[in-house]
Amino acid sequence: MKTAVTIALAALAAALLAGCATFPVQEAYASTDSLRIEIAPAAHGEREARLSGGPLLGAVLSGEAVPDRAGGWEVSLIGMKWFNNWPNGWTEATFVADGSFDLLPSQGGFAIRVKDAPEIDAPSAARIRYFSDYYGGTEALEQLTRRWNRIEAYAGFLQSRHDSSWFGDRRRVRRFLFPELYGYDQPPEPGHASVLADSIRWNTDYTKKEFPENLRPLRDSGTMLRDYEESPELWALAVRWDTLWTAGMKTRVFHAVKR
């Protein structure tokens, strides 16, 4: 049953997200940090909703909106569209997502009250360009799913060590994750153990000291570096996601920019 529900949600999310480029906006609300909530006109008794900008980086969340009696909206999320590029390629994907919140009149504007904390469940479709090669269908989806699973593991570890603001300092993040490339905060021990992978000699003693066992092979093989260099914004989204919905939304005030 769970598999059937996931497939149904993925299909619905794909259908909604396919129309993002031509999304008809009837009402829109924006915060000072450019997070934007847009509501489409009613069609067949339903209204589409879209969230984008600001802390969502390259993500566009989509779902359904129902007007309430107080002049606000009840929003249920069902999917996320993602795009990011890097010097040698790009990734375009849709994810199944879920969660809900109310957009309520508050303090001369509108505020979000989270009901079910939104979650990014899993990729449902993907396209990838890597140099001159293009991947789609099952192959791209499997590649992105594996990467997303790894990024979730990285994010969980970083959240256990640092607050979400730590990730905002890219120099500090790089020095912690990859000191072999970006410099050590403290000089490494002379004669430390190392392994060569992807033309980089990784300090395996540093890996053992700073990283949990499940992430050590990923760092020492260069996989973690490739994940970071090719999808840094997806890392940032994963690291900040929980804080965005548990704390960040409580302080945001939205103002109607189209009604």
JOPE-V432781 format. One line per field, one symbol per residue. ss: DSSP state (H for helix, E for strand, C for the rest). burial: 1 if it has 16 or more other C-alpha atoms within 10 Angstrom, else 0. A space follows every 50 residues. Layout:
BEGIN
ss: ???
burial: ???
END
This chain:
BEGIN
ss: CHHHHHHHHHHHHHHHHCCHHHCCCCEEEECCCCCEEEECCCECCEEEEE EECHHHCCEEEEEEEEECCCCCEEEEEEEEEEEEEECCEEEEEEEEEEEE EEEEEECCEEEEEEEEEEEEEEEEEEEEEECCEEECHHHHHHHHHHHHHH HHHHHHHHHHHCCHHHHHCHHHHHHHHCHHHHCCCCCCCCCCCEEEECCE EEEHHHHHHHCCHHHHHHHHCCHHHHHHHHCHHHHHHHHHHHHHHHCHHH HCCEEEEEC
burial: 00000100111111011000001010011110001111110000001111 11101111111111110000011111111111111000011111111111 11111000111111000111011111111000000000011101101101 11111001100001001000010101111100000000000000000000 11110110001000110111111110110111111111111101100000 011110000
END
